[in-house]
């Protein structure tokens, strides 16, 4: 189904020939409907509009069709609609039971045939699952069509179409005859040891290259930001009106700041919007989906890496409320996916190395290592990177994978430490990561009576984080509905940058917070209206990168800011970060969240010290760290990995682990009461079919027959090439059960003997691997024949089946997976889900007691039924 604009309605004509068999795929034609039409306006067409979401309870005679935000119950009884007559709508705008039944199923009412075909007539419209086609009708009988004027239906249909862009990864290894021959060769030639060594080499390369990319991004950002804020400092000092400079005008530095912020943001937003939209945001939700088993389009391409790198540089230099740490995780994933394949499909270059790793199973393990290396490079936290990958990203892992991931993280952190320490002229290699928060001069100590305070911080952070997630979700839904044009998306990012600069200038101008020079280690002290040997503390918060501001809030001595300064700064940055995350720019959410938490944490300590001046335990730096942890826990809902990342980044003692973990757990529990973490919310907004850790509650008590899709499109063990070519054109399914012992021509009830993938069938047809020509290709065909075209398999449109090949046969015995994972009809959904998720399956065949095909289950059947 093609994606259309959400503010339009569409008419689907199902063109069907009277001689077409019941298993043929009807053509779907979309036509816009005029908004001025009334609800009762009728049009008679030879087809109907499909509902946005269809839910079928197998084994039940009642179908629930959600349409127009109202539920129409379609019962067994089907009332006939004469040919050529239109179907009037009820006053509510939704068809009645009888009208909907006749319009959707289009078969005569009251007949036994209607009762038998009703459950099978509504299908699951999603990639990878099997669907039943409308039954054939007598010649001349038309399908009445009704119009739905509701905008909600158009939006729901667009969202349903959006789900169709996501496919599953083939994590389950296809152990066919060709694969088994390779395994025998591996054992005889000791190739297994060589493969393990190559795997370790790839993980080491991933760590090194990820660190080098992180270093390049960090150095460019630091150099450009230094030039920018140094210029702004001198511009402000030179244009402050005073007795010696009566003609000074602060509008000029304001215009400079606007230009230096809006220009790079416009460049970055334009690159993301026009070149590679997948690079918007931090990229962590997309990497999580990929590691969960979802093939997100264009997520790990080299073009994505290039746009991501340039985009994050322009966004941070432009002064948006974001950081570069999140995009580094995405960059590490792209590096891992590219190196492990030994070829570049973008540049059409095959280096003929690492051929044994060209499948989804191996590639996803390397992407996990790349994500961990990205975290390690961003925060200088190798253990935190490994824990982040296991806690937030990985769905499948084992002991060997943990070791390799840890090695990639350590190599990444070590490489970045060497390069950046040399760049900054440090001889002791103390520059551990991009997000360098500095070391606390005094060990952070705490008393046990402070634990309730830490828990209160966690509760506050959970509430603030839940509110932030709620506001950000509503803003992003507004964007997706109303800001559709690409130019408008670029201008929105520029507008947010302009608003941020304007609010910062107003705050600097109105709040006169002067502090003596030397107490605050700011790089660009701006005097403004302060006396000599003083600087403006408000300008010091804004005239530096967000990472440097977090570091200042952690380590500035007590009395470095006014209470009013931090209160206003916290409010402004809270709102700015909420509006910024979701723009079409490459930015992470970690830094602004930590900055807001550090600001209000230090603010609370200052207010408490003002009220209780004898409380010696109120260290503003300590409570800034606790506030940052609480806010991060409330927004991200991370616990273990975030605790380790903060400890490794700040170098605090292990004794302070307990306050951090108590704060984070409190924030997570309170936030989970209201909504989910921001990454999970982003996944749901994009309608990515990511499997949770447990099945959804309303699936409890159901069986396989309740959620499976049937009847199933199957292929015989030895079948005609013409039939295979036709079903690949008619259906978009990615897996087909291979059957034998077929009764007549009814393949859908054959006995299961294997499963074959769509990509394999296309390669078979492209390379003419027919049974009649077996003597020409049998000795030259191996598992590498299919790996050479991975990951961008050709489309069926590239196959030309000439007339002399239509009667050729294809023997799938050596190509199919002879041991597919199957389930019985009466197995519980809980059991099936655990098996599906633990094995990383893409298809699960449901069989009856005679091992005949009863249905098929894909990941979307666990989410959208």
N, C-alpha and C positions, 0 to 999 in steps of 0.2 A: 504494500500500500504506500502510495506517495504521500510525503508530508505536504500539507497545505497550510495556509494561514489560518490561525485559530478564530479569526473574526469572520469567517465564511462558513457556509454550510454546503454540503456536497451530496450529490446524488449518485448512487452506485447502480449502474446498469449491469446486470449479469446476462450477457449475451449467451443464449443457449440454443443449440440446434436440436430439433426434435429427435434426431437420430443419434444424439450424443449419449454414450453410455453413462451410467451413474458414477463411474470413477474418474470421469474426465474433469479437468479443471476449467470452470467457466471464466471468461474474460471479465475483468472489472474495469469499469470506466467511471471516472470521477468528473462530475460536472458541478459548477458552483450554482447555488440557489440565490435568487435575489432576496435581499434583506426586507424588501417592501412587501413580500407576499404575506398573506394572512395565514393563521394556523389552519383554517379550514380549506385553504386553496388546495385543489387536488390535481394531481398529474398522474396519468396512467402510463407506465413504462413496462418494459419487459424485464423487470428486475426490481430489487429492493435495496434499501440502505442497510448496511450491516450495523448492529448495535456496537457501541464502543467496547463494552466488556460483556462477555458471556460466561456464565458459570453453569456447568453441567454436573449434576450429582448422578453419577453412573449408578444404575440399579434402581433409580427412582423415576417416577413418571412425571415429575414436576420440574420444569426448567425455569430458572430465575434469570430474566434478562434485564440488566440495569440500563435504563434508557432515560435520559432527561432528568436524572436524579430521582426518578420514581421507578418502582419495581413493578413490572408487569408479570403476573403469574400466568404461565402458559400451561394449560392443563391438557389431559389426553384428548378431550373433546375438541375436534377441529371443525369449524363451520365452513362450509363451502362458499367460495366467492366466485360468482360467474365471471367468465372471461370477458375482458374488455371493460369491466366496471372498476371504478376507483373506490378506495377505502376511506370513508369519512372518519375524521378524528373525533374523539370525545372532547368535552369542554375543557378538560385539563390539558389538552395538547398531546396526550399519550393515547395510543390505540387501545381499544378494549381487548379483552382476552380473546374473543373470537376473531376480531380483526387482526390482532398481532399474530395469532396462530396461523391464520390463513395466509397472511402477507408474508410471513417469514418462511413458512414451510412450503407454501404454494402447492399443496396436494389436496385432493378432494376430501371433504369432511365426512366424518362418520364412517369412513371405510376402515377396514382392518389394516390396510396398508399404511394409513396415516398414523395409526397407533404404533405400528412397528417401526416406522421411520422417524418418528418425532424425536426420540432421544439422540439419534445419530445425525440429525439434520443440522444441529448447531455445533460448530466445531471450535476448537481452540485456535485462535489466530495468532500464532507466535512461531518464531523460527525454531526449528528443531523438533517440534511436536507434530504428530500426525493429525490430519483433519479430514472429515468426511465431506464430500461434495454434494450439492443439492441433487435430489433424485430427478430422473428424467420425467417429462410430462408429455401428454399427448400433443400432437402438432396443433398449433393455433391457440393453445391456452396461454394466456398472459399472466404475468405476475403483477398484481396491483402494487403500486408504490405510494407511500405516504411521505409527506415532508415534515421534518422536525425543525421548528424555527428556533429552538433553544440554543443559546450561545454555549451553555454548559456542555451540551452534547458534542458540539464542534471541538471544544477544548479537550474533552475526554477522548474523542477520536484521535486528535493530534497526539495526546499523551500515549495512547495505545500504539500509534505508529512509531513513536519515539522509542518504545521498548523493542521494536523489531530490528533496530540497528545493532543490537548487542547479541553476540553469539557466545557459545561456551567454548572453552579450550578442551582439547583432547588430551587430558592429563592421563587417562587410562591408556597404557601401552597396548598397541595392536599386536598381539602375539601370533601373527599368522605364520605361514610356512616360510616366507622369505625372512622374517625376523628370527625364526628358530634356526635357519641355516646360518645366519650371521652369528648367533650365539654359539653354535658349534664351531665356527671358524675362530671365534674369540678364544674359546677354551683351548683349541689346538695350537694357536699361535701366541698365546700369552698376551693377547691384545688387551685383556682386562686390566692388567697392571699399567700398561701404557695409557689407557683411557683414564684411570684414576689420577695418574700424574698430570695429564693434560687438564683434568678438571681442577686440580689445585693450582696449576699455572694460570688458568683463566680467572680464578677468584683473586689471585694476587694482582693480575693485570687490572681487574676491575677496581681494586682498592687504589692502585697507583693513579690510574687515569681519572677516576672520580675526584681524587684529591687535587690533581693538577688543574682540573676544570674549576674546582672550588677556589683554588688560589688565584686563578686568572680573574674570576668574577669578583673576588674580594679586593684584589689590588686595584682593578679598574674602578670599582665603587668608591674605594677609599681615596684614590687620587682625584676623581671628579668631585666628590663631596668636599674634599679639602679645598679645592680651588673655588667651589661655589660659596661655601660659608666664609672663607677668608675674604672673598670679594664683597660679600654682603656686610661683613663686619666693618670693613674699611668704608663702604658706602654709607652705612648708618653713621659711623663716627664723623664722616666728612659732611653730612647733611643735617646734623642736629642743630636746630636754631638756638643760638646763645649770643652773648654780648660780642664775642669775637667773630661770630658768623651769623649776622642777622638775616641773611638771605637764605639760610638753610631751609630745605624743604624735605620732610621725610616721605613725601609721596614718591620721590624718585627711587629710593631703595625698595619701596613697596612694589613699584612697577618692575624693577630689576628682579625681585624675588618671584613675582608672578611669571615673568618670562622664563627664568631659569627653572621653574617648576613645571609650567604648562608645556613647554617645548619637549622635554624628554618624555613626559607622560603621554603626550600625543603620539610621539614616535613609537613608544612601546605598545600603546593600545592599538594603534593602526597595524602594527606587525601581528599582534595576536588576533585581531579581528579579521584581517584580510588574508593573512598567510596561513595561520595554524590556530584555529579557535580552541583546540584541545589544550593549549598551553595556558589558558586562563586559570587563575587561582594558584594554589600551591601544588596541585598534582597529587597530593597524598590520597584523596578519595579514589582517584582513578587507579593509582598503583594498588590500593587495597582491593579494588574490584578485580584487577588483573590477577592478583595473587589468590583471590577467592575462586578463580576459574572462569572469569568473564573476559572475553576478547573485546576490549574497548578499542574502537577504531583509532588508528594513528597514534596510539599512546606511546610506542617505543620506537619511533622513527628518528633518523638523524636530523631531519628538518625540524622535528619537534624540539630536539635538544638545542639546536641553534637559535630558534625563536625564543625558547625558554630562557636561555642564557642572556641574550640581548634584552629581552623583556624585563627580567628581574633587575638588570643593571639600570635601565631607564626609569623603572618604577621607584627604586630606592633613591636614586639620585634626584628624581623629581620630588621627593619628600612625601610620598604617600604613606599612610599609616600601615606599613607592612614590613616584612623582612625577607631576607634571602635564604633563610634556613630551610623552609618548607620546600621550595623549588629544587633545592639540592638533592632531596630524596628522589624526586622525579628524575633529575639528571642522572643520578646513580643507576636508576632502573633502566634508563635508555642506554647508558654505557654498557651495562651488563648484557642487555638483549642484543646489542650490536656485536660486541666482542665474541660472545659465545657461539655465534653462527658462522664466523669466519667468512662472511660475505656481506656486501651492501647491495640491497635491492634498489635503493635510491640511485646509486651511481652505476648500477648494473655491473658490479665487479665481484667476482668470486675468487677468493684467495686460496680455495681448495684446501682449507684447513678446518679442523674441528667439525668434520662432516658427521661424526657420530652423535653430535649434540643437536642436530637439527630436527627437533620435535618439541611439542609443547611441554612435555614432562621435564626435560632437561632445561629448557629455556626458562621456565617459571622458577626453578630452583636458583638459577643464576640471577634472575631479576630480584629475588629475595635478598641475595647477597649484595646486589647493587644498591637496594634501598637501605640496607644496614650500613654500607659504606658511605652513603650520602648523609645519614644521621651522624655518623662518626666524624665526617669532615665538617659538618655544620656546627657541631657542639663540642668537638674534641672529646667524644665520649664513646670509645669502642664498645664497652660493655653495655652502655645505654643504647647504642645502635642495634646490637644483637637483640636486646630485650624488646626494643621498639618493634623490630620486625616480627618477633614472636607474639607480642601482646596485641599489636594493632594491625599488622599486615598479613602474616602468614596464616593460611588455613591448613596446610599440610607440612609437617616437618618431622625430622628424625634426628638421631644423635649425630650422624655424619654431617648433616646439613647445618647443625648448630656449630660444629667445629669450623666448617668452611666459612660460614657467615662471620664468625668471630675473627678468623684470620683476615678476611677482607676488611673488616672494621678496623683492626689494629694496623694493618698496612696503610689504610687510608689516613688514619689519624697521624701515624708516624711520618708519612710523606708530607702531609700538610704542615706538620710541626717543623720539619726541616726547611721547607720552602719559605714559609712566612717568617720563621725566626731569622733566616738569612736576609729576607727582605727588610725586616725591621731592625737588623743589626744586633740581634740577640745571640749571645754565644752559649747560653745555657738551655736552649730549645724549650722555652716556656710558653711559646705561642701555640696553644693546643688546638684551637678551633676558630671558625668564623665568628661564632657567638662567644666571645671571650669576655666573661664577666669579671675577670680579675680575682685575685686572692684576698681574702679577709686578713687584715694584719693581725688581729687577735682572734684566737679560737672562739667560735660561737658556742657559748654555754647557755644552759637553760635550767630553770628550777621546775620541780614537779607541779607547783601551783600554777605554772604557766600553761600546762596542758589544756585546761578548759579554755584558755584564751586562744590557743592554737585551734581547738575544735570550733570555737566561735568564728575564727577567721575562715575556716573551711566552710561552715554553714553560709557565711556571708558570700564567700566566693562562689558557692554552688548556686545561690539565688541570683547573684549578678551574672554568672555564666548562663544560667537558664534564660534570664531576660535578654541577654545579648543574643543567644541563639534564636529566641523567638522573634526579636526585632529584625535580625539579619535574614531569617527565613521569609518574613513578610516582605521585606524590601526586595529580596531576590525573586519572589513570586511576582511582585509588581513589575520588576524589570523584564522577566520572561514574557509577561503578557502585553506590556505596552511599549517597551523599548526593543523594537524588532530590527530596525534598519541598522546596518553596519556603521554608517556615519554617526547615527545617534549614539551608538555604544561608545565610539571614540570620544565624542563630545561630552558624554556623561563623565568619563574618566577625567577629562580636562576640567570639567566643572567642579568635580570633587576636589581636585588639586587646587583650584582657585579658591574654593571655600576654605580649605585647610590653611592656605597662606593668609587669607583675610582674617580668619579667627585668631591665628597666631599673632599677626600684627596688631590687632585690636587688644589682645591680652598683654602684649609687650608694652604697648603705648599707655594703657590705662593703669596697670599695676606697677607701682614703683617699688620694686623689691631689690634694694641695693645691698651688696655684701662686699666686705674688704677683699682685695686681691690677695691671692696666695692660699686662701682656705679651701677654695674649690678648684680641683685640677681640670678646669675647663680649657679647651684648646683655643677657643675664640671668645675671650671675654669682651663684651660690648659695654661701653660706658653709658651711652644714651644720656639720660637726665641725672645720672649719679655724679657724686663728687669725684675729685681726683683720687686715684688709687682705690677706686671702687668699680664694681661691674654690676650689670643688671642680671639677677639670677633667673628671671623669666626668659630673657633672650638666651641664656646658657642652656635652657631645656630644649629650645627649638633649633638653635644653630649647631646641630650635630645630628648624626644618624640615630635612629631609634635604639640601636644596640649600645651606642655610647651613652645615651640617656639612661638606659637601664643600669649600666655600669655606674653612672654617677649617683643614681638613687641608692644603689647598694653601698657605695663607699664614701659618699660625701659626709663630712663630719656633722655632728648635730648643730642645728642653727643655720644651715646653708640655705633654707627656703622659709618663706612665710607660710602660714597655714592657708591663707587665702590663695597663694600661688598654686600650691599642690591641689587644693580643692577645685579650682577652676580648670587647671590642667587635666585633672582626672576626668572631669565631666566632658571637656572638649575632646580628649583623645578617645574616650569611651564611645562617643557618638561617631567620631571620624572613622575609627576602626570598624564600627558596625556598618557604615555606609561603604567603606572601601572594599571589604571582603565580598566578592561577588562581581566586582567590575571586570571588564575584559582586559585585565592586565595580569602579569605573572608576579604574584606576591603571596607570601605565607602569612598565616595568622598567629604564629607562635610569638613573634617579637611584640606586636602591639598588645596581645593579651598579657604577656609578662610585664610590659611597661605599665599598663593600666593597673595591674595588681600591685606592682612595686610602688606606684604612686599612692594608691589609697592605703596600702600597708604602712608606708612611711608616714602618711597623713594621720592615721589612727594613732601611731606611736607618739607623734608630736602633740596631738590633742590630749592624749593620756598623760604625757609628761607635763603639759601645761596645767592640767588639773591636779596631778600628783607629782610635784617636783622632787619628792624624796624617793621616787621609785627608780632605783639604780638599774633594774633589769630592762628598762625600756630603751634598748639599743635600736635606733631607727633603721640601721642597715639590716639587722636581724629580722625585724618585722617587715621590712621591704621584701626580703626573700620569702618570708612566710606568705605575704600578700600575693606575690607573684605566683607561688605554688598554688595558693587557693584559687586564684583567678584562672590559671591554666587548667586546674582540675575541673573547675566549673564549666569551662568552655569545651575542652578536649576530652574530658572524662578518662584520662590516662592516670595510672597509679604507679606501678612498679618501675616501668621504664622512665617515666618523668622524674621520679625520685632520684634514680641513679644518674640521669642526665644533669639534673641540678647539682648533685653532689660532685660529679666529675668536672662540671663547668666552673664551679666556684671553689673547688678544692677544700670544702669544709670537712670536718672530721666525721668519722662514721657514727659517733655518738649522737650527731644531729639528725641521723636517719629517722629516728623515732618521731620527732616533731613534724618532719616533712611528710612521712607516710600517714600520720594521723590527720594532718591538714588535708592531704589529697583525698583520702578515703571519705572524710566528712563532706568535702566538696562534691565528690562523685555521687555519693548516696543522695544528697539533697538535690543535686541537679537532675539525677535520673528520675526523681519523683515527678518532675515537671516535663522533661523532654529528653531527647537523646543528645549525644555529642555532636559537634558541628560537622565532623567528617561523615558520620552516619546520616545526618540530615541532608547533607549534600548528595549522598548516594541516592537517597529516596527522591529528592527533587529531580534528579536526572533519570529516575526510573530504571536504574541499573538492577538487574535481577541477581543481587548478591545474596547468597544463602546465609542465614543467621546460624548461630551455634546450635540452636534448638529449633524444632518446627514451630510454626505459629500456633497460638493456642486453639484457634478454631479448627485445626486439623486433628486435634486429639479425638480418638475414637473412630476415625475414618479408616477405611481399608484401601488397598491399591485400586480396587475396582471403582472407588469413588472419585479418584483424581486422575486416573489414566486417560489417555486419548485413544479413541478407537473409532472405526476400524483403522488398521495400520497399512500403509503402503509397503509392500514387501517385494522381494526379488527372489526368483528361484535360483537354486544353486547353479544351474546351467540355463541361462535365459537368453532371449534374443537381444541383439544390440539395439534394435529399433525400439523395443519396449523400454530399455534402460534410458535411451536418449529421450524418449517422450516423457517419462516420469521426472527426469531431471529438469526438463523444460516446464512442466506443469506445476511441480511442487518445489518449494524452497527448503525442504527438510534436509538435514545434514547427516542423517543416519537411517539406514534401511535394513530391517531384519532379513537375513537370508534363510529361505525355507526350502524344505523338500517335502515329499509325500503330499503333494498338492492335489486336492480333489477337483478335477476339472480345470477351470482357469481361475479359481478362487484362491489367489495367493495369500490373501489376508488371514486365512485360517490354516496356513501350512504349519508343518512341524519345524521348530527353530533349529538351525544348525550353525548359525553364526550371525555376524552383523558386518556391514560394509559401510564406509563413510562416503559421503558425496565427493570429497576431494579425490578419493581413490578411484571412484567410478569415472570421473572426468579424465584423470590421467590414463586410465585403461583405454578409454575411447580415443583420446588424443594420440596415444602411441600405438593404437590398433593392436592391442594385445588380445586378439581373437583366438578362439580354439582352432579354427581352420588354418591359422598362420603360426601355430605354436612352434613349429620347427625353426622358424626364423628368429624368434625373440626369447625363447625359453632360457637358453644358456646365458643370455646377456642381461636378463632382468633380475634385479635384486632389490632389497629394501632401499638401497641408495637411489633407485630410479624415482621413488616417491619423495625422498628427502631433498633431491636436487631442486625441486620446484617449491619447497617450503620456504617462507611461510605464506607467500602470495600465490596461492593455487589459482590456476586459470579458471575462467568462468565457462559454463556450458555454452555460452554464446560463441566461444572460440572454437567449438567443435563443429565440424562439417561432416555429416554422415551421408556419404554418396549412396546412390541407389544400389550399387553392387555390394555394399556392406550392410544393407538393412537386414538381410537374412543371415548374417553371421551370428555366431553364438559366443557368449562370454562365459567361461568357466571360472567361478569365483573361489574355487577350492583353495588356491594358494594365496589369494589376496585378502580374503575376509578374516576377521577375528573369530576363530572357531570356539572361543570360550567367553562369550558375552555374559555380563552379569544379569541374571534374571531374578524375578520374584513371582510369587504366586498371587492369584487374584485376592485372596483373603488375608494376605500379610498386612499388618498394621502400618499406617503411615509413619509412625515413630520409628519402627524397625527399618523401613525402607529409607527414610531420611538419613538415619545414622549410617547406613551402608552407602548411600549415594554420596554423602559428604566426606566420609572417611576415605573412600576410594577415589574421590575426585571424578565422578562419572559425568558423562555427557548424555548418555541414553541408558535407560534401564527397561528391559523388555519384561512385560508381564505375560506369563504363560498360564495355561490351565493345567489340569492334572495329566493331560496327554502330551504336554510340552508343545502345545500349539499356541500361536500368537493370539493373545486376548487384548493387548493394548501396549502402549509405550509411555514412559514417564521421562520428562526432562526437568531441568531446574525450575523452569517457569511454572510447572504444575504445582510446585510447593509454595508458590507466592501469589499467583493471580487467579486461583480457582476458588 
